[in-house]
Amino acid sequence: MNWLLAGCAFGFVGSLHCIGMCGPLALSLPGEGQGRVQFAVERLLYNLGRAMTYTALGGVVGAAGHVVSLAGAQQALSVAVGGLFVLAATVPWVSRQVTRFEQAPSALLQRVMAPIGTLYRRGGSGSLLIVGLLNGLLPCGFVYAGLATALTAGTAAASMLFMAGFGLGTFPAMLGVSLVGRVASAAWRTRLQRLVPVALALVGLLLILRGLGLGGMISPALSTLGP
């Protein structure tokens, strides 16, 4: 359960990044002429689709993380991932390299993303759910950060719980933007994004403390997330 809660907290903080990067996509979802209930249901399904994809990706990285755990390198991995987060948040050169890595899969995913335009034109609950599923595959630095954190969980189940929580944690911001987000200006979303490096550095420090076995000094709950 702690991994689920940790994922929710990570996703909630990470939703500052989501508002800036995916907010325009959420704002452009079709269905303006619908009734309020249908309008809300379709946007709920869109966000549910994202969470489902994040959970599935968590299972994939969790399988790899389990191998690392069996090799006895889970603590070292936690320190390494945490250190990368801190560097990405504080060192401009590292941040630029991470941005390049974030954008690298774009060409590979173009074919996967191609159906989105058709689904937008079609509209409807089923289409919005599929758009959400595909949206979960879009290149996103904070999703990668979530997956890197899930990699340290040690088991596929724990990683899936973390990424399910990550998806749920992004619900309030992303659902809110898709429902009433037109009142949020692009400048306001940009200001929120400036807080992302602070959140990333904080998560990185917690992962380092966990890897060093010092998590209990910050919070007893942190130390129960595993070795």
Summary of the structure (lengths in Angstrom):
residues: 227
radius of gyration: 17.8
end to end distance: 15.9
largest distance: 56.0
contacts: 784
relative contact order: 0.24
helix: 82%
strand: 0%
